[in-house]
Amino acid sequence: KPIWYDGTDSKRNLTDAFLYACRGCGGVQIVFNGKVILGTRARKTCSKSYAAFSSINYPYLATLQDHRLISYISPSSLPEPKFYDALDPNIGLIKMIPGTDFELLDFMLSRKDALIMECFGVGGLPCYGDESFFHAVRDWVQSGRVIVMTTQVPHEGSDLAVYQVGARVAAQPGILQAYTMTAEAVVTKLMWILPQTRDLTEIKRLFYAPIACDLLQFEERGQEIDESH
């Protein structure tokens, strides 16, 4: 027999989830603490409090209070799901810190099919008096590895064009940029893409194709401008 505690939030979250699901929502969402969060934008930001999940760079889809649903955004979805039976789990993630050795980058890239690099600020590679990081990234993308540059900052996303340390990296063929996509969304997308193709042009097309608002409209326009050059 299950033990229910009066202080748990599980009963409210489950009730709210059923209420939201019965209103005809499509896609994948998280219903938590009276908030409905788009799945591609959700991140756990608190380890103990009831407000454990946040929506990153995207508004809440709806709120629920006293069994009343207030809907703000209705996400679009396909008429029916399409299932894939292959995922590539060989995706790595490295968080840059002051003093990170470029040999760690080499180690990760030699063992992974793709690597996500969480860089400082809006993005870019550190320079410690030499070009070791830049050369490592350049050599690995030229060998066919996929590298996605992003930021450690939760909100507002990456933009490699802002500073020189990012612009010279973005100029390398094979470098992808996450923009405001969460790291969780990037990992999942790469796991889905790589079993389908290893052609860089097709990888880029699939990566920058928006899925459930993981990539925003202004980012789509920016990518089209970049590719036109």
Buried (B, 14 or more C-beta within 10 A) or exposed (E): EEEEEEEEBEEBBEEBBEBBEEEEBEBEBBBBBBBBBBBBBBBEEEEEEBEBBBBBBBEBBBBBEEEEBEBEEEBEEEEEEEEEEEBBEEBBBBEBEEEBEBEEBBEBBEEBBBBBBBBBBBBBBBEEEEEBBBEBBBEBBEEEBBBBBBBBBBEEBBBBBEBEBBBBBBEBEBBBBBBBBBBBBBBBBBBBBBEEEEEBEEBBEBBBEEBBBBBBEEBBEBBEEEEEE
